[in-house]
Amino acid sequence: MMKKKEHKECMSALLPIRDTLDVIGGKWKILILISIWEGNKHFREIERSIPKLSTKVLSKELKDMEENKLITRTVLNGFPVRTEYAPTEYSKTLKKVILELYNWGVNHRKKIFA
């Protein structure tokens, strides 16, 4: 018979999942990351590639993603000054996770909407 887990054990087991969801969760982060992976480097390119994404939200999400080492931000001198965003190698470790989320979503839609 399995022993019931204590609250502390459950919480510590869930911490890595909560950390992951904090980094990639929300409506926009995965879409922004995919846009950057697809080659959109500049703020306006990213913004235009994702319908209904506001400038304010994109700015906040890019800062969060930079803090979590998913992207790098490089300011290019010139006129006008341009900023480029690039995916880090670390961000590419999420590709398998996102693919699994995609596959789960496809199967879920079939099950629910079949």
C-alpha positions as CSV (number, residue, x, y, z in Angstrom):
1,M,0.0,0.0,0.0
2,M,1.3,3.4,-0.9
3,K,2.0,5.9,1.9
4,K,0.1,9.1,1.7
5,K,2.4,12.1,0.8
6,E,2.7,14.9,3.3
7,H,1.9,18.4,2.2
8,K,5.6,19.4,2.2
9,E,6.5,16.5,0.0
10,C,3.8,17.4,-2.5
11,M,4.8,21.0,-2.6
12,S,8.5,20.2,-3.1
13,A,7.5,17.8,-5.9
14,L,5.5,20.5,-7.6
15,L,8.0,23.3,-7.3
16,P,9.9,22.5,-10.6
17,I,6.5,22.4,-12.4
18,R,5.5,25.7,-10.9
19,D,8.9,27.2,-11.8
20,T,8.4,26.0,-15.4
21,L,4.9,27.5,-15.7
22,D,6.2,30.8,-14.2
23,V,8.8,30.9,-17.0
24,I,6.7,29.8,-20.0
25,G,3.1,30.2,-18.8
26,G,0.7,32.8,-19.8
27,K,-1.0,33.8,-23.0
28,W,2.1,35.2,-24.9
29,K,5.5,33.8,-23.8
30,I,5.5,30.6,-25.9
31,L,4.2,32.6,-28.9
32,I,6.9,35.2,-28.5
33,L,9.6,32.5,-28.1
34,I,8.4,30.7,-31.3
35,S,8.4,34.0,-33.1
36,I,12.0,34.7,-32.1
37,W,13.0,31.1,-33.0
38,E,11.4,31.7,-36.4
39,G,13.8,34.6,-37.1
40,N,11.9,37.7,-35.9
41,K,14.7,39.7,-34.3
42,H,13.3,43.2,-33.8
43,F,10.5,44.4,-31.5
44,R,8.1,45.4,-34.3
45,E,8.7,42.2,-36.2
46,I,7.8,40.1,-33.1
47,E,4.8,42.4,-32.4
48,R,3.5,42.1,-35.9
49,S,3.9,38.3,-36.0
50,I,1.5,37.8,-33.1
51,P,-2.0,39.2,-33.5
52,K,-3.6,41.1,-30.6
53,L,-0.3,41.4,-28.7
54,S,0.1,44.9,-27.2
55,T,3.3,46.8,-27.2
56,K,3.2,47.1,-23.4
57,V,2.7,43.4,-22.9
58,L,5.4,42.5,-25.4
59,S,7.9,44.8,-23.6
60,K,7.1,43.2,-20.2
61,E,7.3,39.6,-21.6
62,L,10.6,40.2,-23.4
63,K,12.1,41.6,-20.1
64,D,10.9,38.5,-18.2
65,M,12.3,36.2,-20.9
66,E,15.6,38.0,-20.8
67,E,15.7,37.6,-17.0
68,N,15.1,33.9,-17.4
69,K,17.9,33.6,-19.9
70,L,15.6,32.5,-22.8
71,I,16.6,35.4,-25.0
72,T,19.4,37.9,-25.3
73,R,18.8,41.6,-26.0
74,T,21.4,43.5,-28.1
75,V,21.3,47.3,-28.7
76,L,22.8,48.2,-32.1
77,N,24.2,51.6,-32.4
78,G,23.3,53.6,-35.5
79,F,20.4,55.7,-36.6
80,P,17.9,54.8,-35.6
81,V,19.2,52.7,-32.6
82,R,17.9,49.2,-33.0
83,T,17.4,46.4,-30.6
84,E,17.7,42.8,-31.6
85,Y,16.4,39.8,-29.7
86,A,17.9,36.3,-30.1
87,P,17.1,32.9,-28.6
88,T,19.7,31.5,-26.2
89,E,20.8,27.9,-26.5
90,Y,19.1,27.4,-23.1
91,S,15.7,28.4,-24.7
92,K,16.1,25.6,-27.2
93,T,15.9,23.1,-24.3
94,L,12.2,24.1,-24.2
95,K,11.5,22.8,-27.7
96,K,10.8,19.3,-26.6
97,V,8.5,20.6,-23.8
98,I,6.6,22.8,-26.2
99,L,6.2,19.9,-28.7
100,E,4.8,17.7,-25.9
101,L,2.4,20.5,-24.9
102,Y,1.4,20.7,-28.6
103,N,0.8,17.0,-28.9
104,W,-1.1,16.9,-25.7
105,G,-3.3,19.8,-26.9
106,V,-4.0,18.0,-30.2
107,N,-5.0,14.8,-28.4
108,H,-7.1,16.8,-25.9
109,R,-9.0,18.6,-28.6
110,K,-9.8,15.3,-30.3
111,K,-11.0,13.9,-27.0
112,I,-13.1,16.9,-26.1
113,F,-14.4,18.0,-29.5
114,A,-14.6,14.7,-31.3
